[in-house]
Amino acid sequence: MFFIISKVAGFFLAPSNALVILTIFGVVLQMLWSFRIGAVIAAVGLVGILACGLGPVANWLILPLENRFEQPASDNAAPDGIIVLGGALSDRVSGERDAGLELTEAGDRILALLRLARAYPQARIVFTGGSSALTGGAKKTEGELVGEAIERFGLSPERVTIESNSRNTAENASFSKQIAKPRADETWWLVTSAFHMPRAVGVFRAAGFPVTAYPVDFRAAPDDWLRPFATVSDGLRRTDIAFREWVGLLAYYWTGRIDTLFPAP
């Protein structure tokens, strides 16, 4: 039920959708009831679209998330294991076109898997990613697609354990723990997008699986606080991603899936 509610609510809570709906509602209100009230509502929606689309609002939302954790120092001890979260490819396009792995904006997660697998040949690796689609899922899950591509990456299939049933971050943590069975004296690195890392680390901690953050897929430079966007679509896309993550943190905290509202190192 939590999974279904999160998907449905996500559509209406996405700032880009909400602002467009608000603008249209204001225009309709002008024609059917009160021109003045409708004009105010439409103006609020339009200003919001411009502020989030062209202004730096998206960066204000995403930078606190991305700056929360840093990658381990180069002189850190080698990890015993590495968990890589899914969300790095379009499972539907990859499965339908049969043209290899079609990476999304978060494709750096896959690149990190390859890079770290070669840098730490003794580390156990778990890739966790099922299908997050509410309807019309792909023929194969992300985990299954990655598992089939391991040898093409130049890695032995025995190097990477695939978990392909999880649908969200909470299930990533729960299922990964069942597979990894981490010991108290082991160090496990967690690889996911930087904006997603606070919630991911919090979920793994709450599941009893302590991890060290290895953030990748940064969307903004650390000092992009005032940087505008060249197109409205770029700004709205980043606003949606960051806002969804803040809502996710709040929802996971309220439902007990994380122990603190904004997990820290």
Buried (B, 14 or more C-beta within 10 A) or exposed (E): EEEEEBBEEBEEBBBBBBBBEBBEBBBEBBEEEEEEEBBBBBEBBBEBBBBBBBBBBBBBBBBBBBBBBEBBEEEEEEBBBBBBBBBBBBBBEBBEEEEEBBBBEBBBBBBBBBEBBEEBEEBBBBBBBBBBEBEEBBEBBBBBBBBBBBEEBEBEEEBBBBBBEBBBBBBBBBBBBEBBEBEEEEBBBBBBBBBBBBBBBBBBBBBEBBBBBBBBBBBBEEEBEEEBBEEBEBBBBBBBBBBBBBBBBBBBBEEEBBEEEBBEE
